[in-house]
Amino acid sequence: MSGGASVKVKVLFFASSREAAECSSTDISVTSENRIGGGGGSNDATSSSSAPNTADLRRILADTYPKLAPLVMDEDSITLALNEEYVPAGEILPLKDGDTVALIPPISGG
């Protein structure tokens, strides 16, 4: 296991993500070992290639909670908030031990 770092994060589920995950929160270990082939075309200068990141977390959550997969893998369906700050669509941010990530579905209203 010398290849991938691992961090433990707290994940908070809201609204439709809570229904799909069937829980309101969980602690989860995120490792970059789960990464498939090379990171989806983003050459993100802020994220080390070996550091676990928000894309790794999305994949792990999709694998762990199959009902959540269609939501969590679609940035239009679920926005991530990392330590109470929204992760902009298309950005992949590194994760650190103790981070809190909230899964926030779109909010509609009038």
Contact map, one row per residue, 1 for C-alpha under 8 A:
11110000000000000000000000000000000000000000000000000000000000000000000000000000000000000000000000000000000000
11111000000000000000000000000000000000000000000000000000000000000000000000000000000000000000000000000000000000
11111000000000000000000000000000100000000000000001000000000000000000000000000000000000000000000000000000000000
11111100000000000000000000000011100000000000000001110000000000000000000000000000000000000000000000000000000000
01111110000000000000000000000011100000000000000001110000000000000000000000000000000000000000000000000000000000
00011111000000000000000000001111000000000000000000110000000000000000000000000000000000000000000000000000000000
00001111100000000000000000001110000000000000000000010000000000000000000000000000000000000000001111000000000000
00000111110000000000000000111100000000000000000000000000000000000000000000000000000000000000000111100000000000
00000011111000000000000000111100000000000000000000000000000000000000000000000000000000000000001111111000000000
00000001111100000000000011110000000000000000000000000000000000000000000000000000000000000000000001111000000000
00000000111110000000000011110000000000000000000000000000000000000000000000000000000000000000000000011110000000
00000000011111000000000111000000000000000000000000000000000000000000000000000000000000000000000000011110000000
00000000001111101100101110000000000000000000000000000000000000000000000000000000000000000000000000000111000000
00000000000111111100000100000000000000000000000000000000000000000000000000000000000000000000000000000111100000
00000000000011111110000000000000000000000000000000000000000000000000000000000000000000000000000000000001100000
00000000000001111111000000000000000000000000000000000000000000000000000000000000000000000000000000000000100000
00000000000011111111100000000000000000000000000000000000000000000001001100000100000000000000000000000011100000
00000000000011111111111100000000000000000000000000000000000000000000000000000000000000000000000000000000000000
00000000000000111111111000000000000000000000000000000000000000000000000000000000000000000000000000000000000000
00000000000000011111110000000000000000000000000000000000000000001011000000000000000000000000000000000000000000
00000000000010001111111100000000000000000000000000000000000000001011000000000000000000000000000000000000000000
00000000000000000111111100000000000000000000000000000000000000000000000000000000000000000000000000000000000000
00000000000010000110111111000000000000000000000000000000000000000000000000000000000000000000000000000000000000
00000000000111000100111111000000000000000000000000000000000000000000000000000000000000000000000000000000000000
00000000011110000000001111100000000000000000000000000000000000000000000000000000000000000000000000000000000000
00000000011100000000001111110000000000000000000000000000000000000000000000000000000000000000000000000000000000
00000001111000000000000011111000000000000000000000000000000000000000000000000000000000000000000000000000000000
00000001111000000000000001111100000000000000000000000000000000000000000000000000000000000000000000000000000000
00000111100000000000000000111110000000000000000000000000000000000000000000000000000000000000000000000000000000
00000111100000000000000000011111000000000000000000011001100100000000000000000000000000000000000000000000000000
00011110000000000000000000001111110000000000000000110001000000000000000000000000000000000000000000000000000000
00011100000000000000000000000111111000000000000001111001000000000000000000000000000000000000000000000000000000
00111000000000000000000000000011111000000000000000000000000000000000000000000000000000000000000000000000000000
00000000000000000000000000000011111100000000000000000001001100000000000000000000000000000000000000000000000000
00000000000000000000000000000001111111100000000000000001000000000000000000000000000000000000000000000000000000
00000000000000000000000000000000011111100000000000000000000000000000000000000000000000000000000000000000000000
00000000000000000000000000000000001111100000000000000000000000000000000000000000000000000000000000000000000000
00000000000000000000000000000000001111111000000000000000000000000000000000000000000000000000000000000000000000
00000000000000000000000000000000001111111100000000000000000000000000000000000000000000000000000000000000000000
00000000000000000000000000000000000001111100000000000000000000000000000000000000000000000000000000000000000000
00000000000000000000000000000000000001111110000000000000000000000000000000000000000000000000000000000000000000
00000000000000000000000000000000000000111111000000000000000000000000000000000000000000000000000000000000000000
00000000000000000000000000000000000000001111100000000000000000000000000000000000000000000000000000000000000000
00000000000000000000000000000000000000000111111000000000000000000000000000000000000000000011000000000000000000
00000000000000000000000000000000000000000011111100000000000000000000000000000000000000000000000000000000000000
00000000000000000000000000000000000000000001111100000000000000000000000000000000000000000000110000000000000000
00000000000000000000000000000000000000000001111110101000000000000000000000000000000000000001110000000000000000
00000000000000000000000000000000000000000000111111100000000000000000000000000000000000000000010000000000000000
00000000000000000000000000000000000000000000001111100000000000000000000000000000000000000000000000000000000000
00111000000000000000000000000001000000000000000111110000000000000000000000000000000000000000000000000000000000
00011100000000000000000000000011000000000000001111111000000000000000000000000000000000000000011000000000000000
00011110000000000000000000000111000000000000000001111101100000000000000000000000000000000000011100000000000000
00000000000000000000000000000101000000000000001000111111100000000000000000000000000000000001111000000000000000
00000000000000000000000000000000000000000000000000011111110000000000000000000000000000000001111000000000000000
00000000000000000000000000000000000000000000000000001111111000000000000000000000000000000001100000000000000000
00000000000000000000000000000111011000000000000000011111111100000000000000000000000000000000000000000000000000
00000000000000000000000000000100000000000000000000011111111110000000000000000000000000000000000000000000000000
00000000000000000000000000000000000000000000000000000111111111000000000110000000000000000000000000000000000000
00000000000000000000000000000000010000000000000000000011111111100000000010000000000000000000000000000000000000
00000000000000000000000000000100010000000000000000000001111111110000000000000000000000000000000000000000000000
00000000000000000000000000000000000000000000000000000000111111111001100100000000000000000000000000000000000000
00000000000000000000000000000000000000000000000000000000011111111111110110000000000000000000000000000000000000
00000000000000000000000000000000000000000000000000000000001111111100100000000000000000000000000000000000000000
00000000000000000000000000000000000000000000000000000000000111111100000000000000000000000000000000000000000000
00000000000000000001100000000000000000000000000000000000000011111111100000000000000000000000000000000000000000
00000000000000000000000000000000000000000000000000000000000001111111100000000000000000000000000000000000000000
00000000000000000001100000000000000000000000000000000000000001001111110000000000000000000000000000000000000000
00000000000000001001100000000000000000000000000000000000000011001111111100000000000000000000000000000000000000
00000000000000000000000000000000000000000000000000000000000011101111111110000000000000000000000000000000000000
00000000000000000000000000000000000000000000000000000000000001000011111111000000000000000000000000000000000000
00000000000000001000000000000000000000000000000000000000000000000001111111101100000000000000000000000000000000
00000000000000001000000000000000000000000000000000000000010011000001111111101100000000000000000000000010000000
00000000000000000000000000000000000000000000000000000000011001000000111111100100000000000000000000000000000000
00000000000000000000000000000000000000000000000000000000000000000000011111111100000000000000000000000000000000
00000000000000000000000000000000000000000000000000000000000000000000001111111110000000001100000000000000000000
00000000000000000000000000000000000000000000000000000000000000000000000001111110000000000000000000000000010000
00000000000000000000000000000000000000000000000000000000000000000000001101111110000000000000000000000000110000
00000000000000001000000000000000000000000000000000000000000000000000001111111111000000000000000000000011110000
00000000000000000000000000000000000000000000000000000000000000000000000000111111100001101000000000000011110000
00000000000000000000000000000000000000000000000000000000000000000000000000000111110001100000000000001111000000
00000000000000000000000000000000000000000000000000000000000000000000000000000011111111100000000000001111000000
00000000000000000000000000000000000000000000000000000000000000000000000000000001111111100000000000111100000000
00000000000000000000000000000000000000000000000000000000000000000000000000000000111110000000000000111000000000
00000000000000000000000000000000000000000000000000000000000000000000000000000000111111000000000000011100000000
00000000000000000000000000000000000000000000000000000000000000000000000000000000111111100000000000000000000000
00000000000000000000000000000000000000000000000000000000000000000000000000000011110111110000000000000000000000
00000000000000000000000000000000000000000000000000000000000000000000000000000011110011111011100000000000000000
00000000000000000000000000000000000000000000000000000000000000000000000000000000000001111110000000000000000000
00000000000000000000000000000000000000000000000000000000000000000000000000100010000000111110000000000000000000
00000000000000000000000000000000000000000000000000000000000000000000000000100000000000011111000000000000000000
00000000000000000000000000000000000000000001000000000000000000000000000000000000000000111111100000000000000000
00000000000000000000000000000000000000000001001000001110000000000000000000000000000000100111110000000000000000
00000000000000000000000000000000000000000000011000001110000000000000000000000000000000100011111000000000000000
00000000000000000000000000000000000000000000011100111100000000000000000000000000000000000001111100000000000000
00000010100000000000000000000000000000000000000000111100000000000000000000000000000000000000111110100000000000
00000011100000000000000000000000000000000000000000010000000000000000000000000000000000000000011111100000000000
00000011100000000000000000000000000000000000000000000000000000000000000000000000000000000000001111100000000000
00000011110000000000000000000000000000000000000000000000000000000000000000000000000000000000000111110000000000
00000001110000000000000000000000000000000000000000000000000000000000000000000000011000000000001111111000000000
00000000111100000000000000000000000000000000000000000000000000000000000000000000011100000000000001111100000000
00000000111100000000000000000000000000000000000000000000000000000000000000000001111100000000000000111110000000
00000000001111000000000000000000000000000000000000000000000000000000000000000001110100000000000000011111000000
00000000001111001000000000000000000000000000000000000000000000000000000100000111100000000000000000001111100000
00000000000011101000000000000000000000000000000000000000000000000000000000000111100000000000000000000111110000
00000000000001111000000000000000000000000000000000000000000000000000000000001110000000000000000000000011111000
00000000000000000000000000000000000000000000000000000000000000000000000000011110000000000000000000000001111100
00000000000000000000000000000000000000000000000000000000000000000000000000000000000000000000000000000000111110
00000000000000000000000000000000000000000000000000000000000000000000000000000000000000000000000000000000011111
00000000000000000000000000000000000000000000000000000000000000000000000000000000000000000000000000000000001111
00000000000000000000000000000000000000000000000000000000000000000000000000000000000000000000000000000000000111
